[in-house]
Amino acid sequence: MTALARVACLGITVQDRILSVPVLPTKSMKIYATATEEAGGGSSATGAVAIVALGGEAMLFGRVGEDDVGRTIRAELTRYGVDVTGVKLLADAQTGWSAVAIDPTGDRVILAFPGHNLQVVPDWLDEARIGQCGAVVVDMGWPAGAAQMLAIANRHGIPSVIDADFGPLAQASSLIAQTRHVVFSEAGLRQQSGQETAEDGLRAMRARLTGAAAVGVTLGPEGYLWLEDVDLHHLATPQVTVVDTLGAGDVFHGAYALALAEGAAVAQAARFAVAAATLKCTRPGGRKGVASRAEVEAVLRQAW
């Protein structure tokens, strides 16, 4: 039996409290929800769930408070099949959580509390285990941990992926510079590049990130745009009915990293990630909306 591709994931882990609302707030107001649920969130954590659903193995490194929310997060990830031995329970820390409002079109507003006393030294990262992985993926919720994970990946020649979202400029710039596959959000690309258009932003970052294998940006319903060397590539999304976009970007990063761990070229990894993220948008929920490998491969057999 062929061994599953393994990805080491690192970043923030939070609990999402999700409210379905008829309309998103635009001012100070009270809106009554029609439904509510709770689920774990965080870019790399949800990416780890996607990796397992898509047929890989995922080890998650992170930290939560030694509180009920932290234990709930670890238990949920374990149920999804994620290896959480690298998620440390910290005394005197408070686990992060988010309140998420989603309207009938799938658009959302997120109010996020990042937690308290969680920015600790990453002294429990296991370089031997990480060095045996086919790829790593990090977000910017734990900069010290991400920096160490990326350093390990670079020492071992392992492909690295970062969710380059909007964040503190100095920390984000440093992490991005260490990463081989930089995947920006639109807001993150504008912040880092100072450019308004996606193409101009990518070309500005490409000039700075000479060590990166690929620099790209997720564009929501417009798909994915990326540069390899000086060549610009665009991949549209399959035509679907959007139900819920929560977690779609996280699924993209996890799927992209898994494809790299399996030996895919950049264009193949991008197409795999776009297919997985698009299918996620057709289903409610973040982690529970992740598609299976068979479902993604069915989409990949189609032309779009």
KOLGUTOR-309975 format. One record per residue (C-alpha): residue number from 0; residue in one letter; z, y, x. Coordinates in pm, 1 decimal, padded with zeros to 6 digits. Layout:
N
<node seq="NUM" type="a" c3="Z" c2="Y" c1="X"/>
...
//
This chain:
304
<node seq="0" type="m" c3="00000.0" c2="00000.0" c1="00000.0"/>
<node seq="1" type="t" c3="-00096.0" c2="00342.8" c1="00135.8"/>
<node seq="2" type="a" c3="00202.2" c2="00567.1" c1="00210.0"/>
<node seq="3" type="l" c3="00232.3" c2="00875.4" c1="-00008.5"/>
<node seq="4" type="a" c3="00169.1" c2="01211.8" c1="00152.6"/>
<node seq="5" type="r" c3="00498.1" c2="01392.1" c1="00212.9"/>
<node seq="6" type="v" c3="00560.5" c2="01766.4" c1="00189.4"/>
<node seq="7" type="a" c3="00872.3" c2="01954.9" c1="00297.7"/>
<node seq="8" type="c" c3="00949.9" c2="02243.9" c1="00060.7"/>
<node seq="9" type="l" c3="01194.1" c2="02528.6" c1="00116.6"/>
<node seq="10" type="g" c3="01302.4" c2="02823.7" c1="-00089.8"/>
<node seq="11" type="i" c3="01494.9" c2="02956.8" c1="-00380.9"/>
<node seq="12" type="t" c3="01629.7" c2="02734.0" c1="-00658.1"/>
<node seq="13" type="v" c3="01731.9" c2="02892.7" c1="-00986.9"/>
<node seq="14" type="q" c3="01797.9" c2="02804.4" c1="-01347.7"/>
<node seq="15" type="d" c3="01560.0" c2="02955.7" c1="-01603.7"/>
<node seq="16" type="r" c3="01684.9" c2="03045.3" c1="-01951.1"/>
<node seq="17" type="i" c3="01365.4" c2="03067.2" c1="-02152.7"/>
<node seq="18" type="l" c3="01324.3" c2="03253.9" c1="-02482.0"/>
<node seq="19" type="s" c3="01012.9" c2="03234.5" c1="-02700.3"/>
<node seq="20" type="v" c3="00965.0" c2="03579.0" c1="-02855.0"/>
<node seq="21" type="p" c3="00708.0" c2="03726.5" c1="-03095.2"/>
<node seq="22" type="v" c3="00645.1" c2="04024.5" c1="-02865.9"/>
<node seq="23" type="l" c3="00755.5" c2="04128.6" c1="-02517.3"/>
<node seq="24" type="p" c3="00990.3" c2="04428.4" c1="-02490.7"/>
<node seq="25" type="t" c3="00838.2" c2="04764.5" c1="-02402.1"/>
<node seq="26" type="k" c3="01153.0" c2="04977.7" c1="-02441.0"/>
<node seq="27" type="s" c3="01522.7" c2="04946.6" c1="-02518.0"/>
<node seq="28" type="m" c3="01522.7" c2="04713.3" c1="-02817.8"/>
<node seq="29" type="k" c3="01653.7" c2="04389.9" c1="-02965.5"/>
<node seq="30" type="i" c3="01407.6" c2="04103.1" c1="-03016.1"/>
<node seq="31" type="y" c3="01502.9" c2="03777.6" c1="-03188.4"/>
<node seq="32" type="a" c3="01376.9" c2="03461.9" c1="-03019.8"/>
<node seq="33" type="t" c3="01218.3" c2="03180.3" c1="-03217.0"/>
<node seq="34" type="a" c3="01317.1" c2="02911.4" c1="-02965.1"/>
<node seq="35" type="t" c3="01512.9" c2="02869.0" c1="-02644.7"/>
<node seq="36" type="e" c3="01549.5" c2="02615.3" c1="-02365.7"/>
<node seq="37" type="e" c3="01679.0" c2="02587.6" c1="-02010.0"/>
<node seq="38" type="a" c3="01495.2" c2="02452.7" c1="-01706.6"/>
<node seq="39" type="g" c3="01509.3" c2="02482.8" c1="-01331.4"/>
<node seq="40" type="g" c3="01287.9" c2="02736.1" c1="-01156.0"/>
<node seq="41" type="g" c3="01201.3" c2="02875.7" c1="-00815.6"/>
<node seq="42" type="s" c3="00862.2" c2="02867.1" c1="-00647.0"/>
<node seq="43" type="s" c3="00906.7" c2="02594.2" c1="-00387.8"/>
<node seq="44" type="a" c3="01143.3" c2="02394.6" c1="-00609.7"/>
<node seq="45" type="t" c3="00890.2" c2="02381.2" c1="-00893.1"/>
<node seq="46" type="g" c3="00618.9" c2="02321.4" c1="-00635.6"/>
<node seq="47" type="a" c3="00817.1" c2="02015.5" c1="-00523.1"/>
<node seq="48" type="v" c3="00821.5" c2="01884.6" c1="-00880.3"/>
<node seq="49" type="a" c3="00444.0" c2="01931.9" c1="-00895.6"/>
<node seq="50" type="i" c3="00397.2" c2="01744.2" c1="-00567.2"/>
<node seq="51" type="v" c3="00579.0" c2="01440.1" c1="-00705.1"/>
<node seq="52" type="a" c3="00391.2" c2="01453.1" c1="-01037.0"/>
<node seq="53" type="l" c3="00062.8" c2="01470.7" c1="-00845.6"/>
<node seq="54" type="g" c3="00135.6" c2="01159.4" c1="-00645.0"/>
<node seq="55" type="g" c3="00313.2" c2="01285.7" c1="-00333.3"/>
<node seq="56" type="e" c3="00665.2" c2="01285.0" c1="-00194.8"/>
<node seq="57" type="a" c3="00863.7" c2="01609.0" c1="-00180.9"/>
<node seq="58" type="m" c3="01174.9" c2="01695.0" c1="00018.2"/>
<node seq="59" type="l" c3="01339.9" c2="02018.7" c1="-00089.8"/>
<node seq="60" type="f" c3="01554.7" c2="02228.6" c1="00143.6"/>
<node seq="61" type="g" c3="01757.2" c2="02504.9" c1="-00017.2"/>
<node seq="62" type="r" c3="02102.1" c2="02614.3" c1="-00119.7"/>
<node seq="63" type="v" c3="02291.8" c2="02659.9" c1="-00443.0"/>
<node seq="64" type="g" c3="02643.6" c2="02759.5" c1="-00530.5"/>
<node seq="65" type="e" c3="02908.6" c2="02493.0" c1="-00570.3"/>
<node seq="66" type="d" c3="02910.0" c2="02569.6" c1="-00940.9"/>
<node seq="67" type="d" c3="02792.2" c2="02410.1" c1="-01264.6"/>
<node seq="68" type="v" c3="02449.6" c2="02576.1" c1="-01244.8"/>
<node seq="69" type="g" c3="02394.5" c2="02448.6" c1="-00890.7"/>
<node seq="70" type="r" c3="02487.7" c2="02092.9" c1="-00984.0"/>
<node seq="71" type="t" c3="02261.1" c2="02108.8" c1="-01288.2"/>
<node seq="72" type="i" c3="01969.0" c2="02219.1" c1="-01070.9"/>
<node seq="73" type="r" c3="02017.7" c2="01934.3" c1="-00823.4"/>
<node seq="74" type="a" c3="02048.7" c2="01679.0" c1="-01103.3"/>
<node seq="75" type="e" c3="01729.1" c2="01798.6" c1="-01275.6"/>
<node seq="76" type="l" c3="01527.2" c2="01788.8" c1="-00953.5"/>
<node seq="77" type="t" c3="01654.4" c2="01437.8" c1="-00885.2"/>
<node seq="78" type="r" c3="01535.5" c2="01326.7" c1="-01229.3"/>
<node seq="79" type="y" c3="01189.3" c2="01457.1" c1="-01140.3"/>
<node seq="80" type="g" c3="01191.5" c2="01246.1" c1="-00824.1"/>
<node seq="81" type="v" c3="01243.9" c2="01523.7" c1="-00568.6"/>
<node seq="82" type="d" c3="01454.2" c2="01442.2" c1="-00260.7"/>
<node seq="83" type="v" c3="01737.9" c2="01697.9" c1="-00279.7"/>
<node seq="84" type="t" c3="01945.3" c2="01582.2" c1="00015.1"/>
<node seq="85" type="g" c3="01843.9" c2="01908.2" c1="00184.7"/>
<node seq="86" type="v" c3="01974.1" c2="02125.8" c1="-00103.1"/>
<node seq="87" type="k" c3="02323.1" c2="02225.5" c1="00007.1"/>
<node seq="88" type="l" c3="02612.2" c2="02309.6" c1="-00224.5"/>
<node seq="89" type="l" c3="02785.2" c2="02620.4" c1="-00086.3"/>
<node seq="90" type="a" c3="03143.8" c2="02709.9" c1="-00164.3"/>
<node seq="91" type="d" c3="03203.7" c2="03076.7" c1="-00253.6"/>
<node seq="92" type="a" c3="02838.0" c2="03117.5" c1="-00355.6"/>
<node seq="93" type="q" c3="02683.4" c2="03176.9" c1="-00697.6"/>
<node seq="94" type="t" c3="02359.1" c2="03007.7" c1="-00797.2"/>
<node seq="95" type="g" c3="02068.9" c2="03223.7" c1="-00907.4"/>
<node seq="96" type="w" c3="01928.8" c2="03223.0" c1="-01258.1"/>
<node seq="97" type="s" c3="01657.6" c2="03397.4" c1="-01457.5"/>
<node seq="98" type="a" c3="01608.3" c2="03505.4" c1="-01817.2"/>
<node seq="99" type="v" c3="01244.8" c2="03451.0" c1="-01916.9"/>
<node seq="100" type="a" c3="01084.2" c2="03592.4" c1="-02232.8"/>
<node seq="101" type="i" c3="00746.1" c2="03441.0" c1="-02328.9"/>
<node seq="102" type="d" c3="00521.0" c2="03574.0" c1="-02605.3"/>
<node seq="103" type="p" c3="00267.4" c2="03371.2" c1="-02811.7"/>
<node seq="104" type="t" c3="-00016.6" c2="03453.1" c1="-02567.3"/>
<node seq="105" type="g" c3="00173.4" c2="03302.6" c1="-02274.3"/>
<node seq="106" type="d" c3="00254.0" c2="03635.9" c1="-02107.1"/>
<node seq="107" type="r" c3="00609.7" c2="03671.3" c1="-01984.9"/>
<node seq="108" type="v" c3="00883.1" c2="03902.5" c1="-01860.6"/>
<node seq="109" type="i" c3="01134.6" c2="03766.3" c1="-01608.0"/>
<node seq="110" type="l" c3="01478.1" c2="03911.4" c1="-01532.8"/>
<node seq="111" type="a" c3="01602.6" c2="03740.1" c1="-01218.1"/>
<node seq="112" type="f" c3="01947.4" c2="03720.9" c1="-01058.5"/>
<node seq="113" type="p" c3="01894.9" c2="03580.6" c1="-00706.0"/>
<node seq="114" type="g" c3="02250.3" c2="03454.9" c1="-00668.4"/>
<node seq="115" type="h" c3="02539.3" c2="03559.5" c1="-00446.4"/>
<node seq="116" type="n" c3="02632.6" c2="03459.4" c1="-00089.1"/>
<node seq="117" type="l" c3="02325.8" c2="03238.7" c1="-00052.4"/>
<node seq="118" type="q" c3="02162.5" c2="03406.4" c1="00248.7"/>
<node seq="119" type="v" c3="02317.0" c2="03168.9" c1="00501.3"/>
<node seq="120" type="v" c3="02213.0" c2="03026.8" c1="00838.4"/>
<node seq="121" type="p" c3="01984.8" c2="02722.6" c1="00783.3"/>
<node seq="122" type="d" c3="02177.3" c2="02493.4" c1="01017.5"/>
<node seq="123" type="w" c3="02115.5" c2="02174.9" c1="00815.5"/>
<node seq="124" type="l" c3="01733.9" c2="02166.1" c1="00831.9"/>
<node seq="125" type="d" c3="01636.2" c2="01824.3" c1="00968.1"/>
<node seq="126" type="e" c3="01356.9" c2="01881.7" c1="01219.8"/>
<node seq="127" type="a" c3="01296.4" c2="01510.3" c1="01270.5"/>
<node seq="128" type="r" c3="01229.1" c2="01452.1" c1="00900.3"/>
<node seq="129" type="i" c3="01029.7" c2="01772.2" c1="00856.7"/>
<node seq="130" type="g" c3="00820.5" c2="01687.9" c1="01161.3"/>
<node seq="131" type="q" c3="00704.8" c2="01366.8" c1="00992.8"/>
<node seq="132" type="c" c3="00563.8" c2="01551.1" c1="00689.7"/>
<node seq="133" type="g" c3="00197.3" c2="01623.8" c1="00630.9"/>
<node seq="134" type="a" c3="00259.0" c2="01985.9" c1="00527.9"/>
<node seq="135" type="v" c3="00533.1" c2="02236.7" c1="00450.7"/>
<node seq="136" type="v" c3="00548.9" c2="02501.2" c1="00179.3"/>
<node seq="137" type="v" c3="00793.3" c2="02792.3" c1="00164.8"/>
<node seq="138" type="d" c3="00866.7" c2="03090.3" c1="-00055.9"/>
<node seq="139" type="m" c3="01040.8" c2="03412.5" c1="00047.4"/>
<node seq="140" type="g" c3="01364.8" c2="03362.1" c1="-00143.9"/>
<node seq="141" type="w" c3="01548.8" c2="03245.2" c1="00167.9"/>
<node seq="142" type="p" c3="01393.6" c2="03427.6" c1="00465.4"/>
<node seq="143" type="a" c3="01611.2" c2="03270.5" c1="00737.4"/>
<node seq="144" type="g" c3="01536.2" c2="02922.3" c1="00609.9"/>
<node seq="145" type="a" c3="01165.5" c2="02993.0" c1="00573.0"/>
<node seq="146" type="a" c3="01142.6" c2="03127.7" c1="00927.4"/>
<node seq="147" type="q" c3="01303.5" c2="02812.6" c1="01067.5"/>
<node seq="148" type="m" c3="01087.6" c2="02581.5" c1="00853.5"/>
<node seq="149" type="l" c3="00769.8" c2="02759.5" c1="00965.7"/>
<node seq="150" type="a" c3="00880.4" c2="02743.0" c1="01329.3"/>
<node seq="151" type="i" c3="00932.1" c2="02366.4" c1="01295.3"/>
<node seq="152" type="a" c3="00589.6" c2="02326.4" c1="01133.8"/>
<node seq="153" type="n" c3="00423.6" c2="02520.8" c1="01413.2"/>
<node seq="154" type="r" c3="00599.2" c2="02318.5" c1="01682.8"/>
<node seq="155" type="h" c3="00473.9" c2="01996.4" c1="01524.5"/>
<node seq="156" type="g" c3="00125.7" c2="02119.4" c1="01435.5"/>
<node seq="157" type="i" c3="00187.3" c2="02075.7" c1="01061.2"/>
<node seq="158" type="p" c3="-00009.6" c2="02283.0" c1="00806.6"/>
<node seq="159" type="s" c3="00213.3" c2="02547.6" c1="00647.3"/>
<node seq="160" type="v" c3="00174.4" c2="02728.9" c1="00315.3"/>
<node seq="161" type="i" c3="00360.9" c2="03039.1" c1="00196.9"/>
<node seq="162" type="d" c3="00396.3" c2="03190.6" c1="-00147.7"/>
<node seq="163" type="a" c3="00337.3" c2="03547.9" c1="-00027.6"/>
<node seq="164" type="d" c3="00470.8" c2="03729.1" c1="-00331.4"/>
<node seq="165" type="f" c3="00597.0" c2="04087.1" c1="-00359.0"/>
<node seq="166" type="g" c3="00909.2" c2="04117.3" c1="-00144.4"/>
<node seq="167" type="p" c3="01094.8" c2="04309.0" c1="00128.0"/>
<node seq="168" type="l" c3="00815.1" c2="04430.0" c1="00354.0"/>
<node seq="169" type="a" c3="00963.8" c2="04355.9" c1="00699.3"/>
<node seq="170" type="q" c3="01083.7" c2="04006.1" c1="00610.8"/>
<node seq="171" type="a" c3="00764.5" c2="03920.3" c1="00424.3"/>
<node seq="172" type="s" c3="00541.0" c2="04041.7" c1="00706.7"/>
<node seq="173" type="s" c3="00728.2" c2="03833.6" c1="00962.5"/>
<node seq="174" type="l" c3="00707.7" c2="03514.7" c1="00755.8"/>
<node seq="175" type="i" c3="00342.6" c2="03564.8" c1="00668.9"/>
<node seq="176" type="a" c3="00256.1" c2="03606.3" c1="01036.1"/>
<node seq="177" type="q" c3="00400.4" c2="03258.9" c1="01110.4"/>
<node seq="178" type="t" c3="00204.3" c2="03076.5" c1="00838.1"/>
<node seq="179" type="r" c3="-00126.9" c2="02895.2" c1="00863.1"/>
<node seq="180" type="h" c3="-00223.5" c2="02910.1" c1="00492.5"/>
<node seq="181" type="v" c3="-00117.6" c2="03238.9" c1="00333.1"/>
<node seq="182" type="v" c3="-00145.8" c2="03246.0" c1="-00047.1"/>
<node seq="183" type="f" c3="-00077.0" c2="03593.4" c1="-00186.5"/>
<node seq="184" type="s" c3="00002.4" c2="03700.4" c1="-00537.1"/>
<node seq="185" type="e" c3="-00197.7" c2="04008.1" c1="-00639.1"/>
<node seq="186" type="a" c3="00113.0" c2="04227.5" c1="-00611.2"/>
<node seq="187" type="g" c3="00204.4" c2="04077.6" c1="-00275.0"/>
<node seq="188" type="l" c3="-00145.4" c2="04136.5" c1="-00137.8"/>
<node seq="189" type="r" c3="-00146.7" c2="04501.2" c1="-00247.7"/>
<node seq="190" type="q" c3="00196.7" c2="04555.2" c1="-00093.8"/>
<node seq="191" type="q" c3="00110.2" c2="04396.1" c1="00239.2"/>
<node seq="192" type="s" c3="-00245.7" c2="04525.0" c1="00278.3"/>
<node seq="193" type="g" c3="-00222.4" c2="04869.9" c1="00119.5"/>
<node seq="194" type="q" c3="-00559.4" c2="04798.5" c1="-00044.8"/>
<node seq="195" type="e" c3="-00637.1" c2="04809.3" c1="-00416.6"/>
<node seq="196" type="t" c3="-00909.3" c2="04544.1" c1="-00444.5"/>
<node seq="197" type="a" c3="-00852.5" c2="04178.2" c1="-00367.2"/>
<node seq="198" type="e" c3="-01145.4" c2="04153.9" c1="-00126.9"/>
<node seq="199" type="d" c3="-01042.7" c2="04463.4" c1="00069.9"/>
<node seq="200" type="g" c3="-00685.3" c2="04337.3" c1="00079.8"/>
<node seq="201" type="l" c3="-00786.1" c2="03996.1" c1="00211.1"/>
<node seq="202" type="r" c3="-01010.7" c2="04144.4" c1="00478.0"/>
<node seq="203" type="a" c3="-00732.9" c2="04377.6" c1="00590.5"/>
<node seq="204" type="m" c3="-00489.2" c2="04087.5" c1="00616.5"/>
<node seq="205" type="r" c3="-00745.8" c2="03861.3" c1="00782.4"/>
<node seq="206" type="a" c3="-00779.4" c2="04119.6" c1="01061.2"/>
<node seq="207" type="r" c3="-00403.9" c2="04106.5" c1="01117.2"/>
<node seq="208" type="l" c3="-00344.1" c2="03734.0" c1="01071.4"/>
<node seq="209" type="t" c3="-00563.6" c2="03599.9" c1="01347.0"/>
<node seq="210" type="g" c3="-00367.0" c2="03274.0" c1="01363.6"/>
<node seq="211" type="a" c3="-00405.8" c2="03187.4" c1="00995.7"/>
<node seq="212" type="a" c3="-00643.7" c2="02910.8" c1="00890.3"/>
<node seq="213" type="a" c3="-00700.0" c2="03069.2" c1="00548.2"/>
<node seq="214" type="v" c3="-00583.3" c2="03380.3" c1="00363.2"/>
<node seq="215" type="g" c3="-00613.0" c2="03380.6" c1="-00015.1"/>
<node seq="216" type="v" c3="-00493.5" c2="03538.4" c1="-00338.4"/>
<node seq="217" type="t" c3="-00431.2" c2="03386.2" c1="-00679.5"/>
<node seq="218" type="l" c3="-00593.2" c2="03594.4" c1="-00954.2"/>
<node seq="219" type="g" c3="-00458.5" c2="03434.7" c1="-01271.1"/>
<node seq="220" type="p" c3="-00744.1" c2="03373.7" c1="-01517.0"/>
<node seq="221" type="e" c3="-00992.6" c2="03500.8" c1="-01255.7"/>
<node seq="222" type="g" c3="-00920.5" c2="03204.5" c1="-01028.4"/>
<node seq="223" type="y" c3="-00867.4" c2="03201.8" c1="-00652.5"/>
<node seq="224" type="l" c3="-01024.0" c2="03414.7" c1="-00377.3"/>
<node seq="225" type="w" c3="-00987.7" c2="03331.0" c1="-00008.3"/>
<node seq="226" type="l" c3="-01117.3" c2="03394.0" c1="00340.4"/>
<node seq="227" type="e" c3="-01183.6" c2="03137.1" c1="00610.5"/>
<node seq="228" type="d" c3="-01272.2" c2="03332.7" c1="00922.5"/>
<node seq="229" type="v" c3="-01494.4" c2="03609.6" c1="00777.2"/>
<node seq="230" type="d" c3="-01642.1" c2="03401.8" c1="00493.4"/>
<node seq="231" type="l" c3="-01527.3" c2="03499.1" c1="00144.3"/>
<node seq="232" type="h" c3="-01500.4" c2="03226.0" c1="-00119.4"/>
<node seq="233" type="h" c3="-01423.6" c2="03245.2" c1="-00490.2"/>
<node seq="234" type="l" c3="-01327.3" c2="02966.3" c1="-00727.2"/>
<node seq="235" type="a" c3="-01313.9" c2="03038.0" c1="-01099.3"/>
<node seq="236" type="t" c3="-01074.6" c2="02858.0" c1="-01333.4"/>
<node seq="237" type="p" c3="-01186.3" c2="02597.7" c1="-01586.9"/>
<node seq="238" type="q" c3="-01212.6" c2="02735.5" c1="-01940.5"/>
<node seq="239" type="v" c3="-00894.2" c2="02644.8" c1="-02128.8"/>
<node seq="240" type="t" c3="-00668.6" c2="02773.8" c1="-02403.1"/>
<node seq="241" type="v" c3="-00364.3" c2="02926.7" c1="-02235.2"/>
<node seq="242" type="v" c3="-00029.6" c2="02831.2" c1="-02388.1"/>
<node seq="243" type="d" c3="00223.4" c2="02923.0" c1="-02118.0"/>
<node seq="244" type="t" c3="00167.2" c2="03058.4" c1="-01765.9"/>
<node seq="245" type="l" c3="00527.0" c2="02999.5" c1="-01651.1"/>
<node seq="246" type="g" c3="00525.7" c2="02804.2" c1="-01324.8"/>
<node seq="247" type="a" c3="00148.3" c2="02808.7" c1="-01278.1"/>
<node seq="248" type="g" c3="00164.1" c2="02983.9" c1="-00941.4"/>
<node seq="249" type="d" c3="00436.5" c2="02746.3" c1="-00824.0"/>
<node seq="250" type="v" c3="00223.0" c2="02447.7" c1="-00922.1"/>
<node seq="251" type="f" c3="-00069.7" c2="02600.6" c1="-00731.7"/>
<node seq="252" type="h" c3="00131.9" c2="02623.4" c1="-00409.2"/>
<node seq="253" type="g" c3="00269.5" c2="02271.8" c1="-00441.0"/>
<node seq="254" type="a" c3="-00070.4" c2="02121.0" c1="-00519.5"/>
<node seq="255" type="y" c3="-00238.5" c2="02313.2" c1="-00237.2"/>
<node seq="256" type="a" c3="00022.0" c2="02191.4" c1="00013.9"/>
<node seq="257" type="l" c3="-00007.7" c2="01832.4" c1="-00108.6"/>
<node seq="258" type="a" c3="-00385.7" c2="01839.9" c1="-00070.0"/>
<node seq="259" type="l" c3="-00348.1" c2="01965.2" c1="00287.7"/>
<node seq="260" type="a" c3="-00094.3" c2="01690.3" c1="00357.4"/>
<node seq="261" type="e" c3="-00353.9" c2="01440.1" c1="00235.2"/>
<node seq="262" type="g" c3="-00606.8" c2="01580.4" c1="00483.0"/>
<node seq="263" type="a" c3="-00814.7" c2="01796.4" c1="00248.1"/>
<node seq="264" type="a" c3="-01023.7" c2="02086.2" c1="00375.0"/>
<node seq="265" type="v" c3="-00935.4" c2="02434.5" c1="00250.5"/>
<node seq="266" type="a" c3="-01200.5" c2="02441.8" c1="-00024.2"/>
<node seq="267" type="q" c3="-01090.3" c2="02098.4" c1="-00150.0"/>
<node seq="268" type="a" c3="-00725.9" c2="02203.9" c1="-00147.1"/>
<node seq="269" type="a" c3="-00809.7" c2="02521.9" c1="-00337.5"/>
<node seq="270" type="r" c3="-01003.6" c2="02334.1" c1="-00605.3"/>
<node seq="271" type="f" c3="-00724.5" c2="02078.8" c1="-00645.6"/>
<node seq="272" type="a" c3="-00465.4" c2="02356.9" c1="-00675.8"/>
<node seq="273" type="v" c3="-00671.6" c2="02558.4" c1="-00926.2"/>
<node seq="274" type="a" c3="-00718.8" c2="02250.2" c1="-01143.8"/>
<node seq="275" type="a" c3="-00346.9" c2="02165.2" c1="-01137.8"/>
<node seq="276" type="a" c3="-00238.0" c2="02524.0" c1="-01210.7"/>
<node seq="277" type="t" c3="-00491.5" c2="02561.5" c1="-01491.1"/>
<node seq="278" type="l" c3="-00373.0" c2="02244.4" c1="-01663.4"/>
<node seq="279" type="k" c3="-00015.7" c2="02372.4" c1="-01638.0"/>
<node seq="280" type="c" c3="-00120.0" c2="02681.8" c1="-01836.3"/>
<node seq="281" type="t" c3="-00233.0" c2="02465.1" c1="-02129.0"/>
<node seq="282" type="r" c3="00120.3" c2="02332.8" c1="-02183.5"/>
<node seq="283" type="p" c3="00457.2" c2="02486.9" c1="-02263.5"/>
<node seq="284" type="g" c3="00733.0" c2="02497.4" c1="-02005.9"/>
<node seq="285" type="g" c3="00733.9" c2="02528.8" c1="-01630.6"/>
<node seq="286" type="r" c3="00815.0" c2="02192.4" c1="-01476.6"/>
<node seq="287" type="k" c3="00768.2" c2="01987.9" c1="-01790.7"/>
<node seq="288" type="g" c3="00414.8" c2="02126.0" c1="-01819.6"/>
<node seq="289" type="v" c3="00297.8" c2="01986.9" c1="-01483.7"/>
<node seq="290" type="a" c3="-00000.1" c2="01753.7" c1="-01519.1"/>
<node seq="291" type="s" c3="-00033.4" c2="01407.6" c1="-01368.3"/>
<node seq="292" type="r" c3="-00265.7" c2="01318.5" c1="-01081.9"/>
<node seq="293" type="a" c3="-00496.8" c2="01133.6" c1="-01320.0"/>
<node seq="294" type="e" c3="-00526.8" c2="01439.0" c1="-01544.6"/>
<node seq="295" type="v" c3="-00606.6" c2="01668.2" c1="-01252.1"/>
<node seq="296" type="e" c3="-00864.2" c2="01425.6" c1="-01115.3"/>
<node seq="297" type="a" c3="-01031.5" c2="01417.1" c1="-01456.8"/>
<node seq="298" type="v" c3="-01072.7" c2="01794.8" c1="-01439.3"/>
<node seq="299" type="l" c3="-01200.5" c2="01771.6" c1="-01081.2"/>
<node seq="300" type="r" c3="-01480.5" c2="01541.0" c1="-01198.6"/>
<node seq="301" type="q" c3="-01607.9" c2="01819.0" c1="-01422.7"/>
<node seq="302" type="a" c3="-01823.9" c2="02109.1" c1="-01313.4"/>
<node seq="303" type="w" c3="-01683.8" c2="02456.5" c1="-01373.2"/>
//
